[in-house]
Amino acid sequence: KQELVAISLDSHRNRMIRMNVSLAIVGVGLAVGTTVAGAFGMNLISGYEDSPTAFNTVMWSTSITSLVVVFGCTSYLSGSRMKKRAMERINEIDTLSGALSGMSSLDYAIKTMVNEDRPMDKEEFTRKLSGADLNEDEVNLLFHILDLSRDGYLYTSDFRSMDSLAGYQSRQHLCADSKSKGGEIQGESPVKRSSG
């Protein structure tokens, strides 16, 4: 019950804040018109006093300017631009999660390229990933991330760190297996445990 009351109070508070912002926007729009009226209200000679069309021109132009200010501020704060940005981010996250679901195919493609020791272009990369359920956006995202040189080719030199990482991980597995059997690996010092 307390959560429902808190949600109701939050909703009421949000409505009041929205109303306050709307009134402030309308006030800014009216301020544009009153500023122009105040400028023309000064008892200074401007040359427009005897013009038959000056009044209508000034009224229409200030009214249109005020309406543009009000609608511009309202559309900016209504969230249409923020909604568009949020939807773009959601699409990027969906694309990234889809791309990460095909990691075994990506691993195969990269290992093939490293074993063949030659660059891979986007077409070949796409063919290697054809076994995974990846759409074009996901393949493009993966290729863009891996293409460090930005020339449309993946090079084996970009993945040399993967070999050292794989060696480190295999040493870790061997160490863990050896420790579970009670032995030690050459070059690896046993971990000393401090007595509590």
Summary of the structure (lengths in Angstrom):
residues: 196
radius of gyration: 33.4
end to end distance: 47.6
largest distance: 105.9
contacts: 419
relative contact order: 0.06
helix: 74%
strand: 2%
